[in-house]
Amino acid sequence: WRGKYKRVFMVGKREVATINPSSGWGITNSWRYGEDFLEINPNPANDHEFSISVKKAPGDKKPTTMSFSINCRARLISDVLQYHIPLSGQPHSETSYHVQKLGTQGQRCGVQ
């Protein structure tokens, strides 16, 4: 049955957690940013899937990776990173993206 049940993925200011809506909305797992929660990554092969890497127990050397699926993956990852990066102690680096501006008629224009 593992992985075949619904969970609510909660994004908080200090941690992420999974919640079981079938059993009184109890927290099934939680991971604090900068401690247990290590990273979140989109699955490039599927627009709805993402994975998280966490430490299951204090002192774990090998992280555990879990996969999830959601319709609004980009929003969820953005919300997690909003809190995770400042609390992780990692230096905040700048990232640049190559984008195209869409004009009022739908034409694409390069952005320098």
Buried (B, 14 or more C-beta within 10 A) or exposed (E): EEEEEEBEBEBEEEBBBBBBEEEEEEEEBBBBBBBBBBBBEBBEEEEEBBEBBBBEEEEEEEBBEBEBEEEEBEEBBEBBBEBBBEBBEEEEEEEEEEEEEEEEEEEEEEEE
